[in-house]
Amino acid sequence: MKHSFLFDLHAKYIVIFLFFAMLLAINIGYRFGVKKTKSDSDNSGILSSLLGLLALILAFTFGMAGSRFENRKASLVDEVNCIGTVILRTDTYPDSLKNASKKDLAIYLNSRVAYFESDRDEEKINAALEQSAKVSQSLWNRASLYSKDKDLFLPSNMMIPALNSMFDSATTANMAYNSNVPEPIVYLLLFFSIIISFYIGYSSGFKKKIDRFYILGFCLLTSVVIYITLDLDRPRRGSINTENEMILFNDLKSSL
């Protein structure tokens, strides 16, 4: 599981710090701006360009987080479909093999659910991965062993590619679940938000006028959008998650 100062820190603490840092930067910028004389040129055009650049970086980061969130949901649905296919194909085996396979699949399904619902408990995550790997090997060994039996050639010929797809989909889902927006981009967004706040304060100081209502709205709305962006990018915590897709995993248990 990924570890870093920024990623381990909860998104709400990041945006609370950002909100007050932006207000502080505006205040500092205002103090610098009021010292300027009217003979200095008005750089409001440059400020507009910087605001546009901030909007571009914010939209780019939000888009990356949103696409990763959609990939996670799609990979979970695909894995559910692959596991469902394997469950259905166990019915082509004789009862003894079918029951043994379904027993293993029940354990495998529980381990996959445990992996996604372990939050940030690294011990539980590793235990779930180890259990799913162990059961995967058992399922594969059984299918490959009975593929040599001419009486079970057709069921095995159907089961082996289904198992292969199930394992591949699990790998894809794991990678999607651990895929995040690169941290330098997040740092750039946070840093640029503070810098642009300084220039907003500077421009207000130059004009000897500051509108606290709009300043507060700008800082608050920027912080909220960044919070949503970070929340989208952190699947193991936060309010935006894949609960609907996890219901599909639990629904599969009824077929075992």
Steps between C-alpha positions, in 0.01 A plus 500: 500500500623847412646712780608864492448808714238647266316173433493391865363838610121515492358721225302714744816602684670587173217730387461661844870587487461617141200721584681688775825508300312667213347757736843568650656533153228750401564702815876504438446592135266782603761645735754503217248650258397796715863616507501548124424838350250571227786566260565127495327316217179304564564131433137386511541338159780281629286411802221384268749283314622347826142428606442331167813290550379399848165399349684293238714319758194442720297361209791281388551355850127448552478325163785265589342415836159451339634270228680286759180478705305384193774246420471359851125459467531341154771258617283389795202434276723306261639289784149425629401384152809278472441341841133449409605321181725263696220430748262412217753273331554297815152357432645310204711288737377192687353576842813416697721731293229764480461515877876515557538779245211702642645464848829644374317773308312602816832544679645684199202734483523579871871574466437739210228681695733517800773651281279785384339559840818497710527879491866582570570200725810365328497178700146418385581596141802269486307218668221533242750494213675193641172315546374582150836390352485170690144426389581605144775243490263233634238580236760499224658174614160330506403625155836413343503155662157401370566649158705184441193287562334435166158476667542849641673654200206722400429641851871560554537660158229746607629552853868569431450817287234621746744460790770676301266794437405507869865519609577767241201708605613482865843631401340781300270591790792503744700730274202730445436514873859608564519747212508863609569842354880553506594692813704771321177606326316522834785700652496729196126558545536581870804721448345687209178559698701674771710698251195624308343600832804717569457675166129551564587671826774700331260622232244595765766687696611687190142619452474576876181297512427143604166325477504251786180328387642406158841417646342261750285343227801449273704330773209289620386380156856426387558297816173309455582406139849387603348296783267323256796438268704344781200300621447354151863395495491311832280189471572359848357800685275798449141550397541417129551125476398184314228377737255430215751279324581314823131407526550295182770295674267428790221405259727230353506322835137400455595292196750288692 
